[in-house]
Amino acid sequence: MEWKKRLLEDGFIEVGPFRVELTLDNTFMDMEYIPRVAVYDEETARWYVLRNPITKGSTLDEGWRNAVDVLEEVCRQENADLGDPEVSRRFIEIFSSLCH
């Protein structure tokens, strides 16, 4: 899938009113960084973090691939959790066109 390749190479893609970025999270200071998918929604002018679990991976590249794989799974199963049900619904509605 072209979108997966672009996301892994560029670190972001834009789909309709959404910007999807790969990022790192270190919420707890004593834990290693873990991959995250951040989503900017132009309609609300806010950033959201995909809350679906992403496996860390043994390397940074593996972590990015895990994040993209989870995003693809979310797209196919239409179960994005962005912390806001309406934003999650709109995101899946637009993003699912890339996966089907």
C-alpha positions in Angstrom: 0.0 0.0 0.0 1.4 3.3 -1.0 0.2 5.2 2.1 2.1 2.9 4.4 5.3 3.4 2.4 4.9 7.2 2.4 4.1 7.2 6.1 7.2 5.1 6.9 9.5 7.2 4.6 8.2 10.7 5.3 6.8 10.2 8.9 3.5 11.7 7.9 0.6 11.6 5.4 -2.4 13.8 4.8 -5.8 12.3 4.2 -8.6 14.7 3.7 -8.8 17.1 6.7 -6.4 14.8 8.8 -2.7 14.8 9.1 -1.3 11.5 10.4 2.2 11.5 11.9 4.5 8.9 13.5 5.8 10.2 16.8 7.4 8.9 20.0 5.9 9.0 23.5 7.8 8.9 26.8 5.0 9.5 29.2 6.9 7.9 32.1 10.4 9.2 32.6 11.9 5.8 33.4 10.4 4.0 30.4 11.8 3.8 26.9 10.2 5.7 24.1 7.2 4.0 22.4 5.8 4.7 19.0 2.6 6.6 18.6 0.3 7.8 15.9 -0.7 11.4 16.2 -3.6 12.8 14.2 -4.3 16.4 13.5 -7.9 17.3 12.7 -8.4 20.5 10.7 -12.1 20.7 11.7 -11.4 20.9 15.4 -7.9 22.4 15.0 -6.6 19.8 17.6 -4.1 17.0 17.8 -5.3 13.5 18.9 -3.2 10.4 19.8 -4.4 7.0 18.5 -5.1 5.1 21.7 -5.1 1.6 20.2 -2.1 -0.3 21.6 1.1 -0.3 19.6 3.9 -2.8 20.4 7.3 -1.0 21.1 9.6 -3.2 18.9 13.2 -4.0 19.4 14.4 -1.1 17.1 13.0 2.2 16.2 12.3 1.1 12.7 10.4 -1.9 14.0 8.4 0.3 16.3 7.5 2.5 13.3 6.4 -0.5 11.3 4.3 -1.7 14.3 2.6 1.7 14.5 1.8 1.6 10.8 0.5 -2.0 11.1 -1.8 -1.0 13.9 -3.0 1.9 11.9 -3.8 -0.4 9.0 -5.6 -2.8 11.4 -7.6 0.1 12.9 -8.5 1.1 9.3 -9.7 -2.4 8.3 -11.6 -3.0 11.6 -12.9 0.5 11.7 -12.1 0.8 15.4 -10.0 4.0 15.9 -9.8 5.3 19.4 -8.7 9.0 19.2 -10.3 9.9 22.5 -13.3 11.7 20.8 -15.9 9.4 19.3 -17.0 11.9 16.6 -13.4 12.6 15.5 -12.7 8.8 15.5 -15.8 8.2 13.4 -14.8 10.9 10.8 -11.3 9.7 10.8 -12.3 6.1 10.0 -14.8 7.3 7.4 -12.1 9.1 5.5 -9.1 7.0 6.2 -10.8 3.6 5.4 -10.8 4.5 1.7 -7.0 3.9 1.8 -7.4 0.4 3.2 -10.2 -1.0 1.1 
